[in-house]
Amino acid sequence: MPLTTLTLLFVSFLLADICVRLWLASRQIRHVARHRDQVPPEFAPRIGLASHQRAADYTVARVRLGMLERVYDAVLLVALTLLGGLQAIDLLVAQVTSHDLLRQLLLLGGVALLLGVLGLPFTLWRQFRLEARFGFNRMTPGLFAADLAKGLLVALVLGTPLAAAILWLMAEAGSLWWVWAWGLWTAFNLLLLFIFPTFIAPLFNKFTPLSDPELASRIKQLAQRCGFALNGLFVMDGSRRSAHGNAYFTGFGKSRRIVFFDTLLARLNPDEIEAVLAHELGHFAKRHIVKRIALSFGAALLFFAVLGWLAQQPWFYEGLGVLPRLDGRNDAMALVLFFLAIPVFTFMVTPLASWYSRRDEFEADRYAATQSSPDRLVSALVKLYDDNAATLTPDPVHSAFYDSHPPAAVRIRHLTQGT
């Protein structure tokens, strides 16, 4: 396959991606290790040195695994594209069936399955070695296999009709197929938001109504003050899989519900639980969720428009290691190539997205401070940092690039100083 301008750009951006990621990871490892043996003064009264060191070691271990995984993913990406992997898969699928739509669905499914299988070693290592080493893993191999099977089934049931519909639109809806495909994609994702709490999530976890009447009453009063129409308070058996704790709200309209991890309820007192929930409801009150959904749909429209143009360009396929088929449509291959390549070209947008997310977190914290108490939220956050082994001393550059939440010290300072 001859080198093209797209090939050179793809390789250049991929190398830049790898170099920046490895440089940031190295900074994080050095910075966390350098501060491993001293708890920051603002946390010293409530977090011991042993816990601080555990968090540092956990952070370093995760970053090192992430470095290996990124290099592995880059090699896999090059193998699938420039070294002819996708071309070989396409030829193999064509020998299975001559039906054009079925061939393209098999290509999409085959690539997705291959990527899942090839990424499985890192998933297994992360779950059963790294998380277990630091006392977080509670998942058994049987439960892992069951989750994997259920996830595959859900993806097959929901993803196949969506993929078939988009492929049909690409073939039959003319040059503006991407507008219709975007509309379908948007409707599909909105449907998921409605059905996830009541139909999909219960396939993986058990949800039981919150049994503490006093806590339930406080939460309902908080939700009422925040204008949050509530359809239920539930406890999720997160402890079956992990010792990490969290709380969230999910659903829209009449399907809204608040969900607590059982691990969170076991660790925080009622005042702290209320403060954490006030932060989560702050995202609702400030319309962060709606804004993020709107942004994601806007970005999807842009991506579909770009894909609509690229799918008609022979150099798009050739530049990424594929010869377009002359005896059938290349729509599925265009989808695969686009979604494999687009992260390489959009990686540098990461710090902007991270900054936007941190801004929302600060705003939700300020809202929580008005609905509960800054001291209660600080107390809850410190416990969660401790329990989840979150580093208190991240590298500032790494944090600015990646972190969706503010660094612990900065976040606490904002709350205590009211900024």
Secondary structure as GFF3:
##gff-version 3
##sequence-region A 1 419
A	DSSP	alpha_helix	5	34	.	.	.	ID=ss1
A	DSSP	alpha_helix	49	80	.	.	.	ID=ss2
A	DSSP	alpha_helix	85	96	.	.	.	ID=ss3
A	DSSP	alpha_helix	100	125	.	.	.	ID=ss4
A	DSSP	pi_helix	126	130	.	.	.	ID=ss5
A	DSSP	alpha_helix	131	133	.	.	.	ID=ss6
A	DSSP	alpha_helix	141	172	.	.	.	ID=ss7
A	DSSP	three_ten_helix	174	176	.	.	.	ID=ss8
A	DSSP	alpha_helix	177	195	.	.	.	ID=ss9
A	DSSP	pi_helix	196	200	.	.	.	ID=ss10
A	DSSP	three_ten_helix	201	203	.	.	.	ID=ss11
A	DSSP	beta_strand	207	209	.	.	.	ID=ss12
A	DSSP	alpha_helix	213	225	.	.	.	ID=ss13
A	DSSP	beta_strand	233	236	.	.	.	ID=ss14
A	DSSP	three_ten_helix	238	240	.	.	.	ID=ss15
A	DSSP	beta_strand	247	250	.	.	.	ID=ss16
A	DSSP	three_ten_helix	253	255	.	.	.	ID=ss17
A	DSSP	beta_strand	257	261	.	.	.	ID=ss18
A	DSSP	alpha_helix	262	267	.	.	.	ID=ss19
A	DSSP	alpha_helix	270	285	.	.	.	ID=ss20
A	DSSP	alpha_helix	288	310	.	.	.	ID=ss21
A	DSSP	alpha_helix	314	319	.	.	.	ID=ss22
A	DSSP	alpha_helix	331	346	.	.	.	ID=ss23
A	DSSP	three_ten_helix	347	349	.	.	.	ID=ss24
A	DSSP	alpha_helix	350	371	.	.	.	ID=ss25
A	DSSP	alpha_helix	374	387	.	.	.	ID=ss26
A	DSSP	alpha_helix	396	402	.	.	.	ID=ss27
A	DSSP	alpha_helix	408	417	.	.	.	ID=ss28
###
